[in-house]
Amino acid sequence: MQTLTLNNGVEMPALGLGVFQTPPDETRAAVTAALDLGYRHIDTAAAYGNEREVGQAIHASAVPRDDIFIETKVWINDYGYDETLHAFDKSAAKLGVDRIDLLILHQALPSDFDRTLAAYRALEQLLADGKVRAVGVSNFMVDHLTALLDATTVVPAVNQLEIHPYFQQRAVLDFDDAHGILNQAWSPIGGITFYPGYGENRTSVLKDPVVTGVAEAHGKSPAQVLLRWGLQHGRSVIPKSTKRHRIAENADVFDFELTADELKALDALETGRRGGPEPEDVTLATFSRAIPEA
């Protein structure tokens, strides 16, 4: 499995299994399948409600804990210095670990950014204490990143973003690249373009004729092409699936390479249309969700 080096020297598998919207009773089986199939990076979040099942699958696996990269996220209800320190305790207990490999802030929370900064300072303390190996953010735009860098010491190792050919956020990607922040794609196969409840009359990027044409040329699936596109751009990708054959397919992306023209054609599919919520719309009033104790 290809790895990427974070800005503090930590090695992270480039491809991981995401468990967003994976029900707890299906999470254990999905993570077990992924580990059996060679995955060594699992991405979860406190707000997903399935950290406990991720931990159960990891501990039941024959794969040594030190070989598995665990990533999770702090939800906005637990922002604030002391609150975020406790959020680590809750996540670590549910996962059944003493140390988390990558802990990130799930949203920028622009409506209360002082609270966001306090949460990030707690991540810095957890890093200094050796309780996490790396820290980062998710869904942070350029203005959020600029304010964060101005007020804190540790440059985020990762910024997890919605990235697929239909929505590439190039200004953010360029800013991250310039500051040594690794771009990590959630929805790397464009799942957000066909999930119900995220907008009307949306076209799946998996069905785009450019994508299907490239897939046919390589004897690969459209999903494999989209993952390869992200990997060749130097990003981390964390596709989700609960089906063993899809989990296996998503990992089978290291035996072919897209040409420069194919990369350019996929880059040209940008629509500028975000699939997930606008970062400014994520407030405690609209997205409050209390995270249970362990």
LUMVO-708175 format. One line per 8 residues: number of its first residue (from 1); their letters; for each residue x, z, y of N, C-alpha, C, O. Coordinates in steps of 0.2 Angstrom, whole numbers, plus 5000, padded with zeros to 4 digits. Example, Ala and Ser with C-alpha at 12.3 -4.5 7.8 and 13.67 -1.06 7.14 Angstrom:
REM LUMVO-708175
1> AS> 5066:5039:4972:5062:5039:4978:5066:5039:4984:5071:5042:4983 | 5064:5035:4989:5068:5036:4995:5064:5039:5000:5067:5040:5006
This chain:
REM LUMVO-708175
1> MQTLTLNN> 5004:5000:4994:5000:5000:5000:5004:5000:5006:5009:5004:5007 | 5003:4995:5011:5007:4995:5017:5006:5001:5021:5001:5004:5021 | 5011:5003:5024:5011:5009:5029:5013:5007:5036:5016:5002:5037 | 5010:5011:5041:5012:5011:5048:5015:5017:5050:5014:5023:5048 | 5020:5017:5055:5023:5023:5057:5020:5025:5064:5020:5021:5069 | 5018:5031:5064:5015:5033:5070:5020:5035:5075:5026:5035:5074 | 5018:5036:5081:5023:5037:5087:5027:5044:5086:5032:5045:5090 | 5026:5048:5081:5029:5054:5080:5033:5054:5073:5036:5059:5071
9> GVEMPALG> 5033:5048:5071:5037:5046:5065:5033:5047:5058:5036:5046:5053 | 5027:5050:5058:5023:5051:5052:5021:5044:5050:5019:5040:5053 | 5022:5043:5043:5019:5037:5040:5012:5038:5038:5010:5043:5035 | 5008:5032:5039:5001:5032:5038:4999:5026:5034:5001:5021:5036 | 4996:5026:5028:4994:5020:5025:4990:5016:5030:4985:5018:5033 | 4991:5009:5030:4988:5005:5035:4980:5004:5033:4976:5003:5038 | 4979:5004:5027:4972:5003:5025:4969:5010:5022:4972:5013:5018 | 4963:5012:5024:4960:5018:5021:4953:5017:5020:4950:5012:5021
17> LGVFQTPP> 4950:5022:5017:4943:5022:5015:4939:5026:5021:4941:5032:5022 | 4934:5023:5024:4930:5026:5029:4924:5029:5025:4921:5025:5021 | 4921:5034:5027:4915:5037:5024:4909:5038:5029:4905:5042:5028 | 4910:5034:5035:4904:5035:5040:4898:5033:5037:4897:5028:5033 | 4892:5037:5038:4886:5035:5035:4885:5035:5027:4881:5033:5024 | 4891:5038:5024:4890:5039:5017:4887:5046:5015:4890:5051:5017 | 4881:5046:5012:4878:5052:5011:4883:5057:5007:4887:5054:5002 | 4882:5063:5008:4887:5068:5004:4887:5067:4996:4892:5067:4993
25> DETRAAVT> 4881:5066:4994:4880:5065:4986:4884:5058:4984:4885:5058:4978 | 4885:5054:4988:4889:5048:4986:4896:5048:4988:4900:5044:4986 | 4898:5052:4993:4905:5052:4995:4910:5054:4990:4915:5051:4990 | 4908:5059:4986:4913:5061:4981:4915:5055:4976:4921:5054:4975 | 4910:5051:4974:4911:5046:4969:4915:5040:4973:4919:5037:4970 | 4913:5039:4979:4917:5034:4983:4924:5036:4984:4929:5031:4983 | 4926:5042:4986:4933:5044:4987:4936:5044:4980:4942:5042:4980 | 4933:5046:4975:4936:5046:4968:4938:5039:4966:4943:5038:4964
33> AALDLGYR> 4933:5034:4967:4935:5027:4966:4941:5025:4970:4945:5021:4967 | 4941:5026:4976:4946:5024:4981:4953:5026:4978:4958:5023:4978 | 4953:5033:4977:4960:5036:4975:4962:5032:4968:4968:5031:4967 | 4957:5031:4963:4958:5028:4957:4961:5021:4958:4965:5019:4954 | 4959:5018:4963:4961:5011:4965:4967:5010:4969:4969:5004:4971 | 4970:5015:4971:4976:5015:4975:4976:5017:4982:4981:5017:4985 | 4970:5018:4985:4970:5021:4992:4973:5027:4992:4973:5032:4988 | 4976:5028:4998:4980:5035:4999:4978:5037:5006:4982:5042:5009
41> HIDTAAAY> 4973:5035:5009:4971:5037:5016:4963:5037:5016:4960:5032:5015 | 4961:5043:5018:4953:5044:5018:4952:5046:5025:4955:5051:5028 | 4947:5043:5028:4945:5044:5035:4938:5047:5035:4933:5044:5032 | 4937:5053:5037:4930:5056:5038:4929:5059:5045:4933:5058:5049 | 4925:5064:5046:4923:5067:5052:4919:5073:5051:4914:5073:5047 | 4919:5078:5056:4915:5083:5055:4908:5081:5056:4903:5084:5053 | 4906:5076:5060:4899:5074:5062:4897:5070:5056:4890:5069:5056 | 4901:5068:5051:4898:5064:5046:4895:5068:5041:4890:5066:5037
49> GNEREVGQ> 4896:5075:5041:4893:5079:5036:4895:5079:5029:4892:5081:5024 | 4901:5076:5028:4903:5075:5021:4911:5077:5020:4914:5074:5015 | 4914:5081:5024:4920:5083:5023:4921:5087:5017:4926:5086:5013 | 4916:5091:5015:4917:5095:5009:4918:5091:5003:4922:5092:4998 | 4914:5085:5003:4914:5081:4997:4920:5077:4996:4923:5075:4991 | 4923:5075:5002:4929:5072:5002:4935:5076:4999:4939:5074:4995 | 4935:5083:5001:4939:5087:4999:4939:5088:4991:4944:5089:4988 | 4932:5089:4989:4931:5090:4982:4934:5084:4978:4937:5085:4973
57> AIHASAVP> 4933:5078:4980:4936:5072:4977:4943:5072:4977:4947:5070:4972 | 4946:5074:4982:4954:5074:4983:4957:5079:4978:4961:5078:4974 | 4953:5085:4978:4956:5090:4973:4955:5089:4966:4959:5092:4962 | 4950:5085:4964:4948:5083:4957:4953:5078:4955:4953:5076:4949 | 4956:5074:4960:4960:5068:4958:4967:5070:4955:4969:5076:4956 | 4970:5066:4951:4976:5067:4948:4982:5065:4954:4988:5067:4952 | 4980:5062:4959:4984:5061:4964:4987:5067:4968:4982:5071:4970 | 4993:5068:4969:4996:5074:4972:4993:5074:4979:4993:5069:4983
65> RDDIFIET> 4991:5080:4982:4989:5081:4989:4994:5078:4994:4991:5075:4999 | 5000:5079:4993:5005:5076:4998:5005:5069:4998:5008:5066:5003 | 5002:5065:4993:5002:5058:4993:4996:5055:4997:4995:5049:4997 | 4991:5060:4999:4985:5057:5002:4985:5059:5009:4986:5065:5011 | 4983:5054:5013:4983:5055:5021:4976:5056:5022:4972:5052:5022 | 4974:5063:5025:4968:5064:5027:4967:5064:5034:4971:5067:5038 | 4962:5061:5036:4960:5060:5044:4953:5062:5045:4949:5060:5041 | 4952:5067:5050:4945:5069:5052:4945:5069:5059:4950:5069:5063
73> KVWINDYG> 4939:5071:5062:4938:5071:5069:4934:5077:5071:4929:5079:5067 | 4935:5079:5077:4932:5085:5080:4926:5082:5084:4926:5077:5088 | 4920:5085:5083:4914:5082:5087:4913:5085:5093:4916:5091:5094 | 4909:5082:5098:4909:5084:5105:4906:5091:5106:4908:5095:5111 | 4902:5094:5101:4899:5101:5102:4905:5106:5101:4904:5111:5103 | 4910:5104:5098:4916:5109:5097:4922:5107:5102:4927:5109:5100 | 4921:5104:5107:4926:5103:5112:4927:5109:5116:4922:5113:5117 | 4933:5110:5119:4935:5116:5122:4941:5119:5119:4941:5117:5113
81> YDETLHAF> 4945:5123:5122:4951:5125:5118:4950:5129:5112:4952:5127:5107 | 4946:5135:5113:4945:5139:5107:4940:5136:5102:4941:5137:5096 | 4936:5132:5105:4931:5129:5101:4934:5124:5096:4932:5123:5090 | 4939:5120:5099:4942:5115:5095:4947:5118:5090:4948:5116:5084 | 4950:5124:5092:4954:5127:5087:4950:5130:5081:4952:5129:5075 | 4944:5132:5082:4939:5134:5077:4937:5128:5073:4935:5128:5067 | 4936:5122:5076:4934:5116:5073:4939:5114:5068:4937:5112:5062 | 4945:5115:5069:4950:5114:5064:4949:5118:5058:4949:5116:5052
89> DKSAAKLG> 4948:5125:5059:4947:5129:5054:4941:5127:5049:4941:5128:5043 | 4935:5125:5053:4930:5123:5049:4931:5117:5045:4929:5116:5039 | 4934:5112:5048:4936:5106:5044:4941:5107:5038:4940:5104:5033 | 4946:5111:5040:4951:5112:5035:4948:5116:5029:4950:5114:5023 | 4943:5121:5030:4940:5124:5025:4936:5120:5021:4936:5120:5014 | 4932:5115:5024:4928:5111:5020:4932:5106:5016:4930:5104:5010 | 4937:5104:5019:4942:5099:5015:4946:5103:5010:4949:5100:5005 | 4946:5109:5010:4950:5113:5006:4958:5112:5006:4962:5112:5002
97> VDRIDLLI> 4960:5112:5013:4967:5111:5014:4969:5115:5020:4965:5118:5023 | 4976:5117:5020:4979:5121:5025:4981:5117:5031:4982:5119:5037 | 4983:5110:5030:4985:5106:5035:4981:5099:5034:4980:5096:5029 | 4980:5096:5040:4976:5090:5041:4981:5085:5043:4985:5086:5048 | 4982:5079:5040:4987:5074:5042:4986:5071:5049:4990:5070:5053 | 4979:5069:5051:4978:5067:5057:4971:5069:5060:4966:5068:5056 | 4971:5073:5065:4965:5076:5068:4964:5073:5075:4968:5073:5079 | 4958:5070:5076:4957:5066:5082:4950:5068:5085:4946:5071:5082
105> LHQALPSD> 4950:5067:5092:4944:5069:5095:4939:5063:5095:4941:5057:5096 | 4933:5064:5093:4928:5058:5090:4926:5054:5096:4924:5048:5095 | 4925:5057:5102:4923:5053:5108:4926:5056:5114:4929:5061:5114 | 4926:5052:5119:4929:5054:5126:4925:5059:5130:4928:5063:5133 | 4919:5059:5129:4914:5064:5132:4916:5064:5140:4917:5069:5143 | 4915:5058:5143:4916:5057:5150:4912:5061:5155:4915:5063:5160 | 4906:5063:5153:4902:5068:5157:4905:5075:5157:4903:5078:5162 | 4909:5077:5153:4913:5083:5154:4920:5083:5151:4922:5085:5146
113> FDRTLAAY> 4924:5079:5155:4930:5077:5153:4935:5083:5153:4940:5083:5149 | 4934:5088:5157:4938:5094:5157:4938:5097:5150:4942:5100:5148 | 4932:5097:5148:4931:5100:5141:4935:5096:5136:4937:5099:5131 | 4935:5089:5137:4939:5085:5132:4946:5087:5133:4949:5087:5128 | 4948:5087:5139:4956:5089:5140:4957:5096:5137:4963:5096:5133 | 4953:5101:5137:4954:5107:5134:4954:5106:5126:4958:5109:5123 | 4950:5102:5124:4950:5101:5116:4957:5097:5114:4959:5099:5109 | 4959:5093:5118:4965:5089:5117:4971:5094:5117:4976:5094:5113
121> RALEQLLA> 4971:5099:5122:4976:5104:5122:4976:5108:5116:4982:5110:5114 | 4970:5109:5113:4970:5113:5107:4973:5109:5101:4977:5112:5097 | 4972:5102:5101:4975:5098:5096:4983:5098:5097:4987:5099:5092 | 4985:5098:5103:4993:5099:5104:4995:5106:5101:5001:5106:5098 | 4991:5111:5102:4993:5117:5099:4993:5117:5092:4998:5120:5089 | 4988:5114:5089:4988:5114:5081:4994:5110:5079:4997:5111:5074 | 4996:5105:5083:5002:5101:5081:5008:5105:5081:5013:5105:5077 | 5009:5109:5087:5015:5113:5087:5015:5118:5082:5021:5120:5080
129> DGKVRAVG> 5009:5121:5080:5009:5126:5075:5010:5123:5067:5010:5127:5063 | 5010:5116:5067:5011:5113:5060:5005:5113:5056:5005:5112:5050 | 4999:5114:5059:4993:5114:5056:4990:5106:5055:4986:5105:5051 | 4993:5102:5059:4991:5095:5059:4998:5091:5059:5002:5094:5063 | 4998:5085:5056:5004:5081:5057:5004:5076:5062:5009:5074:5065 | 4998:5075:5065:4997:5070:5070:4991:5071:5074:4986:5073:5070 | 4990:5069:5080:4984:5070:5084:4982:5063:5087:4986:5059:5088 | 4976:5063:5089:4974:5056:5092:4967:5057:5095:4964:5062:5095
137> VSNFMVDH> 4964:5051:5096:4957:5050:5099:4954:5045:5096:4956:5041:5092 | 4947:5044:5098:4943:5039:5096:4938:5037:5101:4935:5041:5105 | 4937:5031:5102:4933:5028:5107:4934:5029:5114:4930:5030:5118 | 4941:5030:5115:4944:5031:5122:4945:5025:5125:4949:5020:5122 | 4942:5024:5131:4944:5018:5135:4950:5019:5140:4953:5024:5140 | 4952:5014:5143:4958:5014:5147:4958:5020:5152:4963:5023:5153 | 4952:5021:5156:4952:5026:5161:4952:5033:5158:4955:5037:5160 | 4949:5033:5152:4950:5040:5148:4957:5041:5146:4959:5047:5147
145> LTALLDAT> 4960:5036:5143:4967:5037:5141:4972:5039:5147:4976:5043:5146 | 4971:5035:5152:4975:5037:5158:4974:5044:5160:4979:5047:5162 | 4968:5046:5161:4967:5053:5163:4970:5058:5158:4972:5063:5160 | 4969:5056:5152:4972:5061:5146:4980:5061:5147:4982:5067:5146 | 4983:5055:5147:4990:5055:5148:4993:5059:5154:4998:5062:5154 | 4989:5059:5159:4991:5062:5166:4991:5070:5165:4994:5073:5169 | 4986:5072:5161:4985:5079:5160:4988:5083:5154:4987:5089:5154 | 4991:5079:5149:4993:5082:5143:5000:5080:5142:5003:5076:5146
153> TVVPAVNQ> 5003:5083:5136:5010:5081:5135:5011:5076:5129:5015:5072:5129 | 5007:5077:5124:5008:5073:5118:5004:5067:5118:4998:5067:5119 | 5007:5061:5118:5004:5055:5118:5000:5054:5111:5003:5055:5106 | 4993:5052:5111:4990:5051:5105:4993:5047:5100:4996:5042:5102 | 4993:5048:5094:4996:5044:5089:4992:5038:5087:4994:5033:5086 | 4985:5039:5088:4980:5034:5086:4974:5034:5091:4972:5039:5094 | 4971:5028:5092:4965:5028:5095:4961:5023:5091:4962:5018:5090 | 4956:5027:5088:4951:5023:5083:4945:5020:5087:4942:5024:5091
161> LEIHPYFQ> 4945:5014:5086:4940:5010:5090:4936:5005:5086:4938:5003:5081 | 4930:5003:5089:4926:4997:5086:4931:4991:5087:4931:4989:5093 | 4933:4988:5082:4937:4982:5082:4936:4977:5077:4936:4979:5071 | 4933:4971:5079:4932:4966:5074:4932:4960:5078:4932:4960:5084 | 4932:4954:5075:4932:4948:5079:4927:4947:5085:4928:4944:5090 | 4921:4949:5084:4916:4949:5089:4917:4954:5094:4914:4953:5100 | 4921:4959:5094:4922:4964:5099:4929:4967:5098:4930:4971:5094 | 4933:4965:5103:4940:4966:5102:4943:4971:5107:4949:4973:5105
169> QRAVLDFD> 4940:4972:5112:4942:4977:5117:4950:4976:5119:4954:4981:5118 | 4951:4970:5121:4958:4969:5122:4962:4973:5127:4968:4974:5126 | 4958:4975:5132:4962:4979:5137:4964:4985:5135:4969:4988:5136 | 4960:4988:5130:4961:4995:5127:4967:4994:5122:4972:4998:5122 | 4967:4989:5118:4972:4987:5113:4979:4986:5117:4984:4989:5115 | 4979:4983:5122:4985:4981:5126:4988:4988:5129:4994:4989:5129 | 4983:4992:5132:4985:4999:5135:4988:5003:5129:4994:5006:5130 | 4985:5003:5123:4987:5007:5118:4994:5005:5116:4999:5009:5115
177> DAHGILNQ> 4995:4998:5115:5001:4995:5113:5007:4997:5118:5012:4999:5115 | 5005:4997:5124:5010:4998:5129:5013:5005:5129:5018:5007:5131 | 5008:5010:5126:5010:5017:5127:5011:5020:5120:5012:5026:5119 | 5012:5016:5115:5014:5018:5108:5009:5021:5104:5010:5025:5100 | 5002:5019:5106:4997:5022:5103:4994:5017:5097:4993:5011:5099 | 4994:5019:5091:4992:5014:5086:4984:5013:5086:4980:5018:5087 | 4982:5007:5086:4975:5005:5086:4973:5005:5079:4975:5002:5075 | 4967:5009:5078:4964:5009:5072:4957:5007:5072:4953:5009:5076
185> AWSPIGGI> 4955:5002:5068:4948:4999:5068:4943:5002:5064:4944:5003:5058 | 4938:5005:5067:4932:5007:5063:4928:5001:5064:4928:4997:5069 | 4924:5000:5059:4920:4993:5058:4924:4987:5058:4923:4982:5061 | 4930:4988:5054:4934:4982:5054:4932:4975:5051:4934:4970:5052 | 4926:4976:5047:4923:4970:5044:4917:4969:5047:4912:4965:5045 | 4916:4972:5053:4910:4970:5058:4904:4973:5055:4898:4970:5056 | 4904:4978:5051:4898:4981:5048:4893:4983:5054:4887:4983:5053 | 4896:4985:5060:4891:4987:5065:4887:4981:5067:4882:4982:5071
193> TFYPGYGE> 4889:4975:5066:4885:4969:5068:4879:4968:5063:4875:4964:5065 | 4879:4972:5058:4873:4971:5054:4869:4977:5051:4865:4977:5048 | 4872:4983:5054:4869:4989:5052:4862:4989:5056:4861:4987:5061 | 4857:4992:5052:4850:4993:5056:4851:4998:5061:4854:5003:5061 | 4847:4997:5067:4846:5002:5072:4851:5001:5077:4852:5005:5082 | 4855:4996:5077:4861:4995:5082:4859:4989:5087:4864:4986:5090 | 4853:4986:5087:4852:4981:5091:4848:4975:5088:4847:4975:5081 | 4845:4971:5091:4841:4966:5088:4844:4959:5088:4849:4958:5092
201> NRTSVLKD> 4842:4955:5084:4845:4948:5083:4852:4947:5083:4855:4943:5086 | 4855:4952:5079:4862:4952:5079:4865:4948:5073:4862:4948:5068 | 4870:4944:5074:4873:4940:5069:4879:4944:5065:4883:4946:5069 | 4879:4944:5059:4884:4947:5055:4891:4943:5056:4890:4937:5055 | 4896:4946:5058:4902:4942:5058:4905:4940:5051:4908:4935:5051 | 4902:4943:5046:4904:4941:5039:4901:4934:5038:4904:4930:5033 | 4896:4932:5041:4893:4925:5040:4895:4920:5045:4893:4915:5045 | 4899:4922:5050:4902:4917:5054:4905:4911:5051:4909:4913:5047
209> PVVTGVAE> 4904:4905:5053:4907:4899:5049:4914:4899:5050:4918:4897:5045 | 4917:4902:5055:4924:4902:5056:4927:4907:5050:4932:4905:5047 | 4924:4912:5050:4926:4917:5045:4926:4915:5038:4930:4915:5034 | 4920:4912:5036:4919:4910:5029:4923:4904:5028:4925:4903:5022 | 4925:4900:5033:4929:4894:5032:4936:4896:5030:4939:4893:5025 | 4939:4901:5034:4945:4904:5032:4945:4907:5025:4950:4907:5021 | 4940:4911:5023:4939:4914:5017:4940:4909:5011:4943:4910:5006 | 4936:4903:5012:4936:4898:5007:4943:4895:5006:4945:4893:5001
217> AHGKSPAQ> 4947:4894:5012:4953:4891:5012:4958:4895:5008:4963:4893:5005 | 4957:4902:5008:4962:4907:5004:4959:4909:4997:4963:4913:4994 | 4953:4907:4996:4950:4910:4990:4949:4917:4990:4949:4921:4985 | 4947:4920:4996:4946:4927:4997:4939:4927:5000:4935:4922:5002 | 4936:4934:5001:4930:4935:5003:4930:4935:5011:4936:4937:5014 | 4925:4934:5015:4925:4935:5022:4927:4942:5024:4931:4943:5029 | 4925:4948:5020:4928:4954:5022:4935:4955:5021:4939:4958:5025 | 4938:4952:5016:4945:4952:5015:4949:4948:5021:4954:4951:5023
225> VLLRWGLQ> 4946:4943:5023:4949:4939:5029:4949:4944:5035:4954:4944:5039 | 4943:4947:5036:4943:4951:5042:4948:4957:5042:4951:4959:5047 | 4949:4960:5036:4954:4966:5035:4961:4963:5036:4965:4966:5039 | 4962:4957:5033:4969:4954:5034:4970:4953:5041:4976:4953:5044 | 4965:4950:5045:4966:4949:5052:4968:4955:5056:4973:4955:5060 | 4965:4961:5054:4967:4967:5058:4974:4969:5056:4977:4971:5060 | 4975:4969:5050:4982:4971:5047:4987:4967:5050:4993:4969:5052 | 4986:4960:5051:4991:4956:5053:4992:4957:5061:4998:4955:5064
233> HGRSVIPK> 4987:4960:5064:4988:4962:5071:4991:4969:5072:4992:4971:5078 | 4993:4971:5066:4997:4978:5067:4993:4984:5067:4995:4989:5069 | 4986:4983:5066:4981:4989:5066:4980:4992:5059:4982:4989:5054 | 4978:4998:5060:4975:5002:5054:4968:5000:5053:4964:4999:5058 | 4966:4999:5047:4959:4997:5046:4956:5002:5041:4959:5004:5036 | 4950:5004:5042:4947:5009:5037:4940:5007:5036:4935:5010:5038 | 4939:5002:5031:4932:4999:5029:4929:5005:5025:4932:5009:5022 | 4922:5004:5025:4918:5009:5021:4914:5005:5016:4912:4999:5017
241> STKRHRIA> 4914:5008:5010:4909:5006:5005:4908:5011:5000:4912:5016:4999 | 4902:5011:4997:4901:5016:4991:4901:5012:4985:4900:5016:4979 | 4902:5006:4985:4902:5002:4978:4909:5001:4976:4914:4999:4980 | 4911:5003:4970:4918:5003:4967:4921:4995:4968:4926:4995:4970 | 4917:4990:4966:4919:4984:4966:4921:4981:4974:4926:4978:4975 | 4917:4984:4978:4919:4982:4985:4925:4986:4988:4929:4984:4991 | 4925:4992:4986:4931:4997:4987:4938:4993:4985:4943:4993:4988 | 4937:4991:4979:4943:4987:4976:4944:4981:4979:4950:4979:4981
249> ENADVFDF> 4939:4977:4981:4940:4971:4985:4943:4972:4992:4948:4968:4994 | 4941:4977:4995:4944:4978:5002:4951:4980:5001:4955:4979:5006 | 4954:4983:4996:4961:4984:4995:4965:4978:4993:4971:4979:4993 | 4962:4973:4991:4965:4967:4988:4967:4962:4994:4964:4957:4994 | 4971:4964:4999:4972:4960:5005:4979:4960:5007:4981:4958:5012 | 4983:4961:5002:4991:4961:5003:4994:4956:5000:5000:4955:4999 | 4990:4951:4997:4993:4945:4993:4992:4938:4996:4993:4933:4993 | 4990:4939:5003:4989:4932:5006:4991:4933:5014:4991:4939:5016
257> ELTADELK> 4992:4928:5017:4993:4929:5025:4989:4923:5028:4989:4917:5026 | 4986:4925:5034:4983:4921:5038:4988:4917:5042:4993:4920:5044 | 4987:4910:5044:4991:4906:5048:4990:4908:5055:4985:4911:5057 | 4995:4906:5059:4994:4907:5066:4988:4904:5069:4984:4907:5073 | 4986:4898:5067:4980:4895:5069:4974:4898:5067:4969:4899:5070 | 4974:4901:5061:4968:4905:5058:4967:4911:5062:4962:4913:5064 | 4973:4915:5064:4972:4921:5068:4969:4919:5075:4965:4922:5078 | 4972:4913:5078:4969:4911:5084:4962:4909:5084:4958:4911:5089
265> ALDALETG> 4960:4906:5079:4953:4905:5078:4948:4911:5077:4943:4911:5080 | 4951:4916:5074:4947:4922:5073:4947:4926:5080:4942:4929:5082 | 4953:4926:5083:4953:4929:5090:4948:4926:5095:4946:4929:5099 | 4947:4920:5094:4942:4916:5099:4935:4918:5098:4931:4915:5101 | 4933:4922:5093:4926:4923:5091:4923:4929:5096:4918:4931:5095 | 4928:4932:5100:4926:4937:5105:4919:4936:5108:4918:4930:5111 | 4914:4940:5108:4908:4940:5111:4907:4945:5117:4903:4944:5121 | 4912:4950:5117:4911:4955:5122:4905:4960:5121:4904:4964:5126
273> RRGGPEPE> 4902:4959:5115:4896:4963:5114:4898:4969:5110:4899:4968:5104 | 4897:4975:5112:4899:4981:5109:4893:4983:5104:4887:4981:5105 | 4895:4985:5098:4890:4987:5093:4888:4994:5093:4882:4996:5093 | 4893:4998:5094:4891:5005:5094:4889:5007:5101:4888:5003:5106 | 4888:5014:5102:4886:5016:5109:4891:5016:5114:4897:5016:5113 | 4889:5014:5120:4894:5014:5126:4897:5021:5126:4893:5026:5126 | 4904:5022:5127:4907:5028:5128:4904:5033:5133:4903:5039:5132 | 4901:5030:5139:4898:5034:5144:4892:5037:5142:4889:5042:5145
281> DVTLATFS> 4888:5034:5137:4882:5036:5135:4882:5042:5130:4877:5045:5129 | 4888:5043:5128:4889:5049:5123:4890:5055:5127:4895:5057:5129 | 4885:5059:5127:4884:5065:5131:4882:5071:5126:4879:5069:5121 | 4883:5077:5128:4880:5083:5124:4872:5082:5125:4869:5085:5120 | 4869:5080:5130:4862:5079:5130:4859:5074:5125:4854:5075:5123 | 4863:5069:5124:4860:5063:5120:4863:5063:5113:4860:5061:5108 | 4869:5066:5112:4872:5066:5105:4874:5073:5102:4878:5073:5098 | 4871:5078:5105:4872:5085:5102:4871:5085:5095:4866:5083:5093
289> RAIPEA> 4876:5088:5092:4875:5090:5084:4879:5096:5083:4885:5095:5082 | 4876:5101:5081:4880:5107:5079:4883:5106:5073:4880:5104:5068 | 4890:5108:5072:4894:5107:5066:4893:5114:5062:4896:5119:5065 | 4891:5114:5056:4890:5120:5053:4897:5123:5051:4902:5120:5051 | 4897:5130:5050:4902:5133:5048:4904:5131:5040:4900:5128:5037 | 4910:5132:5038:4912:5131:5032:4908:5135:5026:4909:5134:5020
